[in-house]
Amino acid sequence: MSIKKFYLFEKSLYSNQFYNIFATLPSVLVFSILLIMPLVTEIIYAFSTLTEPLSLGSIMYVLNESLYIESFIRTVVYIIIDIFIKFFVGLITAIALRQVRGYKFLWGIFLLPYTMPLVPALYVWYCMYHPAWGFLNYIARTTGLTQTIINFLGDPSIALYSLIWAHAWRFTPLWTTILLAGLFGIPEEYYESAKIDGATPSRTFFRITLPLIKRYLFLNATLSLIWTSGEFVSIWVLTKGGPANSTHVLGSYAYWYMMAGGNYHIAAAALVCAFPLLMVLIAIFFRILRWR
């Protein structure tokens, strides 16, 4: 077989649709198994108990427990506040960096929180929140904002919001990076035309900048919604669900039952019950984000 004929044969082989399907089939099967098996196992555990192989006992227990309902509500609050913080801080920072000539250096510094390992970064916040020698309490007392000690992680009324801020601090640089890419993708001619037409900065922002970075905002919000709905690490490292179970979210609630209580069925039921509710929340959120 000549080189030309072999080349044509190889080209026709690779362009064949069946070959493409056959080549990707093994990886698709492996990925599907790794994705489906944990999900099926979780459903089996959810619809059973320690004594009965097929039962709604775990589901009914979860739905009738006040701690689970409170954890679900806190999860929704956590998601909404976390996304709003990252939205406003990330957008303002990205717009500010775009105006600076040496933005790459500043952007690199701003990206440091996201590059830090998660647990050490959370322990930094634990030290800053400490009521006796924490940096935030020191600033509050020396500036005269308050003379009393603020127990950021020990006060049930503010502990959840302290966790949200620490989590948002770490992931806001990712929002800034993605939004900065979107801002630099806007042609400069648009802004020059708006300036010639006498458009105010606010009108330029709402008429040019915001519509053109909408898909980047949507991407950020989607990633945050998926990641934050299963948040566990920051809760467990800083408060372990306390004080008085005031910071438990779905992830920490399920982990607490699974590891501390040794009841995999309750943990699985908690996540299975939350899944359809979170899907409704995600659908509503996507609908809001898809403005015209």
N, C-alpha and C positions, 0 to 999 in steps of 0.2 A: 504494500500500500504506500503510495507516494505521500509526501509531507502535506501536500495540498488536500488530498482526499482525507487524510487523517484529521486535518484541521477542520474540514467541513463536517466530518462525522462528529468530532468533539463538540463543535459549535451547535449542531442540531440536537445533540444529546442534552447539553446544558440548557438549551432553549425549550426543551420539551417540558410541558406542564406536569406530566406524571413524574418526571425525574425530580422536579422541584419539590413536589409533594412528598415523594419518597425520601428525599434528602433531609427535609425538615421534620419528618414524622417522628424519629426517635427523640429528638429534643422536646417536641410538643408532648409526647407521651410521658416522658420523665417529669416535665413541668406539671402536667395535669395530675399525675399521681401524687407528687409532692404537695400540690395545692388541694386536691380533693380529699386525700386520706385524713389529714388533721381535721378538716371540716366535718367529715362523716363521723369520725371518732368523737368529736365534740357533741354532735347531735345525739349520738348513741348514749353518751354520758348524761346529757341533759334530760333525755326521756327515760331515765332509770334512776333507781336509788341504790343505797348500799345493800338493801335486802331484796329488792324487786328488779328483775331485768327489764321490765317494760312498765313504766308508771309515769304519771304526771305529778308525782309527789314533789320532785325537785322544782318543777316549774311553778307549782302552786305555792310552795314555800317561799320562793324568791318573790313572786308577785304580791304576796301578803306581808312581806317584811318591810318595815318602814325604812330601815337602813338602805335597802336596795333602791327604793323609790328616791330617797334623798341623794344617793350616789349618782343615780341617773340624772337628776336635776342638776347636780353639781357638774356633771360631765358636760351638759348643754351649756351651762354658764361658763365653764372653763373654755370651751370651744369658742363661744361668741366673743368673750372679752379678749382672749388670746389673739384671735384673728384681727380684731379691731386695733389692738395695740400694734401688732406687726404691720397692719395696713398703713396707719397714720405715720408711725415712726419710720418705717421702711420707705414710704413714698417721700416724706419730707427729706430724709437723708439722701435718697437717690437724686432728688431735684437739686439739693444743695451741692452734692458732689459733682454733678454735671456742670455747674457753673464755675468750678475751680479748675485752674489750668493743671496743677499737679495732683489731679484727683486719684491717680493710681496709688500713690503712697498713702494717702488718707484712707482710700478704700481698703488697702491691705491691712491697715491698723484696725479699721472697723470690722474686718472679717475675722479677726482673731477669736472672738467668742465662739464662733461657729466651728473653728478648727480645733478648739480645745476638747479633750476627752470629756464626756458628759458628766461623769461622777465627780472628778476633781473640780470641774466648773461649779457644780452644785454645792460642793463643800466650801468653795469660796463664798457663795451666797449664804451658806449656813454661818460662816464666821461673820459676815457683814450684818446678818440679822440677829446675832447673839445679843440678848438683853443686857448683859453685864459689860462686855468689852467690844461689842460690835461697832463697826464704823458708822452705820446709819444712826444708831442711838447717840454716838459721840457727836455727830454733826447736828442732830436735832437739839441736843442740850447746849452745845457751844454757841449755836446761832440763836438760841432763845425760843425756838419753836415750841418746845415743851420741856418741863423740868421732871416729868415722870418717865419711867422706863417703858418703852414700847416693846412688848413681847410679840414680835412679828409672827413667829411660828407657834407661840403658845397661847395666843388669844384666838378663840374660835371665831370671832367676828371678822378678823382680818387675815387669818392664816391662809385661807384659800387664795386670796388676792395676792399675798406675798409669793405663793408658789407660782401663780400665773405670771407675775412680773419676772421672776427668775427664768421661767421657761421661755417667755417671749424675748427676753434679753439675749438668750443664746441663739434663737432662730431668726431674729429680725435681720441679721446680716445676709441671710439667704434671700429674703424678700428684697433687700436693697440691691443685691447683685443681679437678680433677675429683672427688677424694674430698671436698673441702670442700663442693662442691655437693651431694654425696650426704648428707653429715652434716647439712647444714641442711635437707634434705628429710625428716628423721626428726622426727615430731611430738614436742614436748616432753612431752606427756602420758605417753608411754611411759616416759621416764626418771623422771617424778614417781611413776608407779605402781610402778616397780621400787624406788624409794627408800622408798616407804611399806611395801612388802613386805619391806624389809630386805635387798635384794640387794646384794652386794658389788660394788665397781667392776669387778673382773675378770669376775664373772658377768654384770653388765650389758653389758659389752663383747661377750662371746661369745654372749650370748642375744639382744641387741637390736641393738647397733651393727653388728657384723660381718655378720650375716645380711642386714641392710637395705641395706648398701653393697656387697653381693656383686656386683651387676651393674656397679657402677662399677669395682670391682677387675678384673672380667673385661674391661671395655672397655680399661682401662689396660694390662693384660697383653697383650691382643690387639694393640694399637697398638705396644707395645714389642717384641713378638715379631716383627712384620712389619718394623719399622724397623731393629731391631738385627741381624736376620739378614743384611741387606745393608750393614752398616756399613763405611764406607771412609774417610770424610774424616778422622776423628780419628786413625786409624791412619797415614794417609799424611802428615798435617801434622806429627805428633809423632815418629814413628819410621821411616816408610816401610817397615814390615815388619821392621825390625831391632830389636835387634842380633842378628846371625847368624840372620835369618829367624824369630826367636822370637815375633814379634807378628803374623805374617801370618794374616789370616782370609780367608774366601772372597772378599770384595770386593776386598781389597788384592792377593790372589793373582791374581785374574783381571785386574785393572788392570795389575799388574806384567808379566804375559805379553803383554797387549795393547799397552801403551805402550812399555815398556822392551824387550821381546822382539819386538814387532811381529807376534806370532802370534795373530790373532783366533780361530783354530780352537781352540787350547788354552784360551783364555779362555772361549770359549763352551761348550766341553766341560766345563770346571770347574763352571760354573753349572748346566748341564743335568744333570750327574751328581748335584749336590747337591740339586736340586729335589725328587725323590721322598723323599730322606732327611729333608729339612727338613719336608716335608708329614707324614711319620710323626711327627716330633718335635712339630709343631704339634698334630696330632690327640691325641697323648698328653698334651700340656700342657693342651689344652682339656678333656680328660676329667678331669684332676686338678682344674682350676679349677671345674668344674661339680659341686661338692659339694652335697649336699642339706641 
